[in-house]
Amino acid sequence: MRDDAVKFSFQLQATDRAARTGVIETPRGEVRTPAFMPVGTAATVKAMLPESVRATGADILLGNTYHLMLRPTAERIDRLGGLHRFMNWERPILTDSGGFQVMSLAGLRKLTEEGVTFKSHIDGSRHELTPERSMEIQRLLGSDIVMCFDECPALPATEAQVAESMRLSMRWAARSKAAFGDRPGHALFGIMQGGVTPELREESAKALCEIGFDGYAVGGLAVGEGQEAMFGVLDYAPGFLPPDKPRYLMGVGKPDDIVGAVKRGIDMMDCVLPSRSGRTGQVFTRHGQLNIKNARHQDDPRPIDDQCTCPACRNYSRAYLHHVFRSQEIISSMLLTWHNLHYYQDIMQGMRDAIAAGRFADWEAAFHAGREQGDIERL
């Protein structure tokens, strides 16, 4: 139950070189960092009940402003008691600003200094999204962590285009902060842009710090630049941000990406990958990735991972999971999504424990060694 006397805060508990562990405190509960946020795009983590998501170890979910503003609308969700009540998730929720989806999904969009006008990908209806409107939508949703409205430029782009886009985003960040106002117990995060150019990243970070936010995201990555380039930016970009505030890497990612990001000082991340992959038969394990639809699994009575405690591994064989996936049974999406989300949260807990114990390097080496082994031998 919400305690409005509790304010948003972040306590850093331990560091191991650049890696950090701590706790974000909100009126709706604590978020242990580093934290992975499952994505509940349209007020649901697909194929999962909210209590099932919580059982995987998730402390916080992500909701999507763009999708929710179009359907069922933020105003309707507000009338029905807010997003937490609407989707039966009483723990913290972070909502993105809608900017990325406008750029990637919407049709016939027009970008100006004021904001973006676009046509819905659902029915072609016309909408406008500005910093002020994004803040209004996220207020109506009632999310605990609000993201400022920014533009994520399409890549590839020239350095001049990235610089122009970043500076527009910084002006929008100032407008977002003004429109957010004073909302005790709720947090507003700024978003650093600047592509892969250190000078632009530093300029963006300085602009955001002058405005002042409760947390800071590293945006504009995981958009096709590749892991090497992403890690190259993360080698320096988190250092431009205040050490006493949470750092959020948006839209990441694969298990290797997540571990590499935490190694470089990131506290929070989100991605649709574990849930989307579960629905397509892609399974993440400590021994790497497997595809449950492959024929090698059809007579295999063993679990996906004999050390995993999720329901899919405790109660079902690879043969059964292969069968229900090939038969297009709904339980396949449910069990494989649960397993993937459970595995991701196991990674987060492992990193939190390792950082607190000062043995992150050992944990990371064991993590990579396990995944390099590959899947167990076929029967």
N, C-alpha and C positions, 0 to 999 in steps of 0.2 A: 504494500500500500504506500502511496506517495506521502512523503514527509516534507512539506514545503519549508520547514526550518533548515533543511539540508541544502547547502549551496553547491554549485558545480565547482569541483576542485580536482587537482592532480597532485598525487604524492609519488615522487620517485623514490623507490625503495632500495634498488641496487643497480649497479652498472658493472659490466665486464667488457673492458675496452669501450667500443661504441654502443654495444648492446645494452638495453635498459629494461628493467621491469618495475612496475609500479601499480597504482590503483587510481582510476578515475572515479570520483564520488559524485553521484547525482541523486536527486530526490527519489528516483525510482530504483535505486540500487547501485552497487559497485560494479565497475568494469575492470577486470584484471588485465594488465598489459604486460607483454604484447598481446593484442586481442585480434581475433579474426571475426569479422561480422558477416554472418550469412545474409544473403540478399533476399529480401521479401518485396520484390518489385511492385506487385499490385496488391499489397497488404497480405501476402502469403508467401512463405517459402515453399515453392512448388513441391507437391507430394508429401509434405510434412505437416503434422499438427504442431501448434505452438509449443505444447508441452514436450513434444518429441524433440524439437529444436533445442529446448532448454536442457533436455536430458543428455544431449551430446556435449554439453559444457559451454554453450554460447551464453554470454552475458548481455549481448546487445545485438540488435538487428538493424539492417539498413532498409529504408523505404524510399521509393522513387517519386520525386515530385512531379516529373513530367507525366508519368503514367497515371498517377493518382489525380492530377488536376484534370485530366481528360476523362477518366472513368474511375470511380463514380463521381468525381469532383471533390475538391477540398471542402467546399461549402456543405455538401451532403455529409461528409465524414464529421465535420464539426457539429452539425445538428444532431448527429447520432452519438455524440460524446467524445469524439476525438479518435485518432488512429489506434491508440493503445486498446481502448475498449472495443473499437470496431473489429480489430483482428485478434482480440483476446491475448494480447502480449503486454503484461504490466511492467516489464522491465524496460531499460532504456532503448530508445530508437534514435538513430541518426537518419536524417533525410538529406539526400543530395539536392542540388539547387535546380536541377532540370536542364542546365545548360548543355551538358554533354549529349543528352538524348535529343535535344533540339537540333544540335549540329549533325547527329548521326542518323536519326530516324525520321524527323519531320520533313515534309515536302515543301517546296517553294518558299524557303525561308529568306528573310531579308534582314540583314544586320545593320543597325545604325548605332549612333552614340547612345540613344535612348534605351535600346534593347533589341529584341528579336521578335519579328512577326513570322508566323509559320502556319502551315496547314497540318491538321492532325493526321497521323498515319492511319487512324482508325476510320474516320468518316469524312475527312477533308475539311472539317470545320476550321474556321480561322481563329487564331489566338495570338495574344501578345504576351511575352514574358520579359519583364524588366527586373532590375534588382529589387525594386519596391514590391512588385507583384510576387516575385519568388519568396520574399520575406513574409508577405501576407499569407501565401499558400502554406508555407511551413508553420506559421503561427496557427492557422486553422487546423492543420494536422495535429499540432501539439507535440511535435518531436522534441526530444531532449537536447539533441545536438543538431544545429542548423548550419548548413553550408552557404557561404556567400555565393552570389551569382557571378559566374565567370564565363569566358569564352575559351574553349579548347580548340586551337586551330587544327585544321586537317593537315596531316602530314602526307607526303613531304612538303615542307614550306621553306622559304628562304629565311635567313636570319633576320632580315628587315621585316618580313611578315610576322615572324614570331615575336619580335620586339614590339611591333605595333599592336598585336593582339594582347600581349602581356600588359602593356600600359593601359589599354582599354579595360582589361580585367581589374587592374589596380584602381582605376576610377570607379568601376562598378563595385569593388570591394568597399570603398569609402561610402558609397550610396547604400550598400547593403547594411553596413554598420549603423548608419543614421536611421534607416528604416526599421532595423531590428529593435532599436530602443532599449529600454530597461526591462528585462524579463528575468527576475531572480529565479535561480534554479535551472534556467535554460542557458545553453552555451552557443556561441557563434564562432565558427572556424573560418579563417581566411585560407585562400588557396594560392600557393606559389606557382607561378608559371615561368616560362623562359626557355623551354626546349632543352637542348643539350649544351647551351652556352653558359659557362660559369658567371660571366659578367651580368647577363640578363637574369639569371637565377638570384644573384646577390642583390641586384637592383629591386627585383620583385620582393624579396624577403625584407629588405629595408623599408619599402613602402608599406608592407603589411604590418611590420612592427611599429611603425609610426602611427598607424590607425589603431592598432591594439586589438587582439583577438584572444579568445579563451583557449584556442588551439590552432594548429597550422597544418594544412595539407600540402603535400607535394603533388601537384597536378601535372597533367600533360605527359605522363609516362604510361607504359603498358598500352600504347596506342600504335604498336607496330614497329617500334624502334629496335626491338631485340633486347635480350637480357644483358648482353655486354654493355650496350649503350646506357640502359637503365641503371645498371650497377655503377657505371662511370659517373652518372649524375648523383647517385646516392652516396658515392664516396665523399662528396663535398657539400651537397645541398642541405642535408639536415643540420650541418654545422652552422648554417646561416640563421637558423631559427632558435628562439629562446629555449634553453635547456629545461626550464621549469614548466613547459607547456607540452601537451601531447602532440605527437607528430603522426600524421595520417597519410599513408600512401594509397591513393585511390585506384581501385580496379585491379588489384594484384592479389592472388594470381595462382600460379602453379606452386606446388610445395617448395621446389628449389628457389623460386622467386621470393617466397615468403621468408624462408630462412636467411637468404642473402640480404633481404631488406632489414630484418631485425638485426642482423650482424652489423649493419651500417647505421643503426640508430632510429629505426622506425618503430612506432608503438601500436599503430592500428592499421588494418587493411580490410578490404572487402573484395569479393569476386563471386560471380555467378558460376564459376567453373565446377566446384564440387557438386552442386545441385544439378546443373545442366548436364554434366558428364554422367551422373547417376542415371538420368533419364535416357541416355544414349548407350548405356552399357559399359561406359568407361569407369574403371574402378582404381582408386588410389590406395596403395598399401605401403608398408615400410620396406617392401622389396620392389618397389617401383609400380608401374601402371600395368593393368591387364584389361583385356576386353572380354567380358563375360559371354558374348555371343559366339566366341570361337569354339569350334567343335571339340577342342581338347578338353573342355570342361564338362561335356555332356554326360560322362560316366564317372565323374569325380565326386566321391562322397565327402571329401574334405571341405573345411570352411575356406572362405577367401583368405583369412589370416587367423591362424590358431592362437595368436596372442591378443587379438582384438576382442573387446567385450561388447560390441554393438549387437543388436538383435539379429542382424543378417549373419554375423559370424558365429554367434552363440547357438542359433537355432536352425540354420539352413545350410545345405550343402551347395557347392559350386554347381552340381548337376541340377538341383532345383532352381537356383537362380538363373542358370542358363536356360532352363525350360520356360520359366515364366517370362523371361525377356523375349525369347523367340516367339512365345505365344502372345506377346503384347498384353500381358496381364498387368493391371495397375499396381499390384503388389511389388512388381519388379522395380518400378520407379521409387516406390516407398522405401524398400529395403536398401537399394543401392545408394539412394540419396542419403539415407540415414548413415550408412557406413562411411561414405565420403566425408560428410560433415563431422562425424565422430573422429575420423582419422585426422582431419584438419585441427580439431580442438585438442587431440592428443599431441600434435606437434606444438601447439601453443603452450600447453601445460609443460611439456618437456623443456621448451626454451625458458619459460618462466623459472622453473626449478633450477635449470643449469646456470642461468644468469645469477640467481640468488646465491648459488653455491660457488660462483666464480669458476665454473668449468664449462663455459659455453663452447670453447674451441674443441674440447673432447666430445661434447654432445654433437656438435656439427660434424665432426669427423665420422662418428658412428652413424649419424643420419645418412650421410652420403655413401658410406660403405655399405649400409643395408640396402639402399636403393640400387646401387651398382650390382649387387648380387643377382638381381632379376627375380622373376617369379620362381616358385618351387618347381621341381622337376615334374613333368606330366607322368601320370600313371601308365 
